[in-house]
Amino acid sequence: MKCPFCDVEMLRGYLYCDVAIWSTQKDKSFLSPNKLPNSKEKYALRLKLPMKSQNCVESDCCPKCKRIIIDSLGYESNME
């Protein structure tokens, strides 16, 4: 895949994380790993705390501009 920012060929790989939520709001109290977004919050990607292994999300990384693109299809979301 070509980077949409600089047109360089991106590298396919994995982003490893414990808990991840992409949200439309910034929450200063984001301290609990099991925190759920509030009912007014829209979120496109939510990974829960792993039980036996790390969470990883397939992604593409640009070696030039260092941007990472994640396809959040298939993960918990409430975006319409």
C-alpha positions in Angstrom: 0.0 0.0 0.0 1.2 3.5 -0.8 1.3 6.1 2.0 -1.5 8.6 1.4 0.7 11.4 2.9 4.0 10.9 1.0 3.4 8.2 -1.6 6.1 5.9 -0.3 5.4 2.1 -0.1 4.3 1.2 3.4 5.5 -1.7 5.5 2.9 -4.3 6.7 3.2 -5.1 10.4 1.6 -5.2 13.7 0.9 -2.6 16.4 1.1 -4.3 19.9 -0.8 -2.8 22.8 -2.6 -3.8 26.0 -5.7 -1.5 25.9 -6.5 0.8 23.0 -9.4 3.0 22.3 -9.6 5.5 19.5 -12.2 8.1 20.6 -13.6 11.4 19.6 -13.1 12.7 23.1 -10.1 13.3 25.3 -10.6 11.8 28.7 -8.3 13.0 31.5 -9.4 10.1 33.8 -8.3 7.4 31.4 -6.5 5.4 34.1 -8.5 2.1 34.3 -7.6 -0.5 31.7 -11.2 -1.6 31.6 -12.6 1.9 31.1 -15.5 2.0 28.7 -16.3 5.1 26.6 -19.3 7.0 28.0 -22.7 6.8 26.2 -22.1 10.1 24.3 -18.6 9.2 23.1 -18.1 7.8 19.6 -15.2 5.3 19.2 -13.9 3.5 16.1 -11.5 1.0 17.7 -11.5 -0.6 21.2 -9.2 -3.4 22.2 -9.8 -5.0 25.6 -7.1 -6.0 28.1 -5.7 -9.3 26.9 -6.2 -12.4 29.0 -3.3 -14.6 28.0 -1.5 -12.8 25.2 -0.9 -9.3 23.9 -3.3 -7.5 21.6 -2.0 -6.8 18.2 -3.6 -5.0 15.3 -2.4 -5.4 11.7 -1.3 -2.1 10.3 0.8 -0.3 7.7 3.7 1.9 8.7 5.4 4.5 6.4 9.2 4.2 6.7 9.6 7.8 5.5 7.0 9.9 7.4 6.5 7.4 10.2 2.7 7.4 10.0 0.7 4.3 10.9 -2.5 3.3 9.3 -4.8 0.9 11.1 -7.9 -0.9 9.6 -10.3 -0.9 12.5 -12.9 -3.1 10.6 -13.7 -6.1 12.7 -13.0 -4.5 16.1 -15.5 -3.2 18.6 -16.9 0.2 17.4 -20.0 2.3 17.7 -19.3 4.6 14.7 -22.0 4.7 12.1 
